[in-house]
Amino acid sequence: MIADVLADAETRMDRAVEAAKEDFATVRTGRANPQMFQKVMVDYYGSPTPLAQLASLNNPEARTLVVTPYDKSALKAIETAIRDMPNLSANPTNDGNIVRVTLPELTAERRKEFVKIVRGKGEDAKVHVRGIRRKSKDELDALKSEVGEDELVRAEKELDALTKAHVDAIDEALKRKEAELLEV
C-alpha cells in the first residue's frame, strides 16, 4: 500500500519536472528554436490545433524559423497565431507557401524579463510538486489504521526525499535556462 502511494507520487512528480522543462523550452533565448513554438495554438477551422500538427518547422539560420504548412489554406491562421503568441516578439511574414519567422535580437532588458518569466514558471512547477507531496501525505495518513506508526514515519521521510529531489531537479533546469537566457 505504502509502496503504491510512493510510486504514484514519484511518477506524478517526474511528469511535473518534465512539464516544467518543456515549459522552459517555450521561452525564447537568442536563437530561434522549434521548441519555442510548442504552445502555439492555431485556430484551424474553428478548433485550436497545435502548430506542430499543421506544419513542419525548420531552423535555417540562428534567428529565423521557416514554418511550412501541410495545408496552404492555414497559412494566414498560422501567421496570426505566431504574431499573437505572448513573450515571443516574433515577426512572421507569409509569402504564399511558407511563413518565415524572424526573431529580433534580445536586449538586456528583454533578457531579464524572460528570466523573470522562467522563474515564475519554475516556482509554479515547484508548487505543483509540493501539491503532489501534500496529496500523497494525505493518502499515507489514511493508511494509518492499516500500517504501523513506524512504517508511516519511514514513508513520510521517503516522500520528503522524493520531493526534495524533484524540486532540486526543477531548480537545476531553471539555473541552466537562466544561464542560457543571460548568455549574449
N, C-alpha and C positions, 0 to 999 in steps of 0.2 A: 504494500500500500504506500509506504513512505517513498520507496524507490520510484513508484509510478508518478507521484507528485513531483519529485525532484527531476525526473527525466522530462516530464511535461514542461516544467519551469525552464529547464535548460534549453529545450527545443524552442520555446517561445522567445527566450532571451537571445538565442542565436539569430532567430529571424529578425528581432528588433535591431540587432547590431548590423545585420546585412542591409536592412531597410535604411538605417542611418547612413551607411556607406554609399548606398545608391542615391540618397538624398543629397549627400555632399557632392557627388559627381555632377549633379544638375546645376551647381553653382559654377559659373564660368571663371576660368583663370585667363591668362594672357593668350592662350591658344584656343582655336576652335576644336571642339571635341564632340563627336556624335552623341555621347552620353548626356551632354547638356540638354539635348532635345527629347530626352526620355519622357518628361512630364508634359510635353506639348500635346494638347488635345485639339484635334481639328473637327470642326462642325461638318461632317460628311453626310450629306443627305439627311440632315436633321438629328443625327446622333453623334455624340462626342466619341471620336476614334483616335487612338494613339497614332502619332505621326509615323512611327516605325512600321505600322501596318499598312500605311498608304504610300510610302515612298522609301527609296534607298538613300542612305546618307553617305557621302564621300567627303574626304578631307584633303583636297589637292594642295592647299597652302596652309601656313600656320594660322592665319586669321580668317580663312574662307572655308565655307562648307557648301557643298553642292547637294541639293535635295532633288532627286529625280522621282517624280510621282509615277506610280503604276497606272494611274488613271489621269489622263491630262485634264479632265474636267474638274479635278480637285485642286488645280494649281492656285487659283485665286483664294480658296479657303485655306490652303496651306500657308500661303504668303501672309494672310491676315492673322492666322493663329500664331505664327512666329513673331510677327510685329507686336502683337498684343501680349506676348509672354512677359511677365514681370521679371525684373532682375537679369534680363538678358542683354538689353541695349542693342539688339540686333537690327540690322538694316537689310531686309530681304528685297531682292529685285527679281522680277519674273520676266523671262524672255520668250515665253510661249511654250517652251519644252521643259525647262528646269527652273528651280528657284535657287538663286545664288545668294548666300547669306554672308555678309561681311561684318565682322565684329570690330568695333572701334578699339583703339589702343586704350588700355586701362590706365587711368590716372591714379596717383597715390591715394587721393580721397576716395575714389571708387573702390580701390582695393580694400581700404579699411572698412568701408560699408559692407563689402562682401564678407569680410572676416566676421563682422557683427552678425550677419545673416547666418553664417555657418555655425557660429557659437550658439545662436538661438536654436538651430536645428539639432545641434549636439545636446543641448540641455533638454529639449523635448524628448529625444531618444533616451536619455538617462532617466527622465521622469517615467517614461513608458516601462523601462526595465525595473524601476523601483515599484511600479504598479503591479507588475507581474510577480515580484517578490512578495508584496503585500497579499495578493490573492492566494499565492501558494502557501503563505504562512497561515492564512485563514483555513485553507484546506487541511494543513497539518494539525491545527488546533482542533478541527472537527474530528480528527482521528484519536484524540486524547484518551477516550474511553477504551479504545481497542488496543492501543500500544502503551508501553511504559513511558514514564516521565523521562528516563534517561535516553531512550530512543528518540523522543521528541526533541530534547535539547541537542542531541547529536545532529539530527536532521536540520534543525534551525541553523546550526553552525555551518553545515554544508551549504544550505541555502544562502547564507550570508557570503560565504566564499565564492559561490557561483555569481551572486550579484556583483561583488567587487570585481571579479574577473571580467565580467561583461561591461561594467562601467569603465574599467581601465581600457578595454578594447575600443570603446567609443572615444575615450579621451585620446588614445593613440592615433586613431583615424582623424580626429579633429586636429590634432597637432600637425599631422602630415599635410592636411588640406590647408591649414593656416600658412604653413611654410611655403606651400605651392602658390597660394594667393599672393603672398608678400614678395615672392621672388620676381625680380624685374628682368 
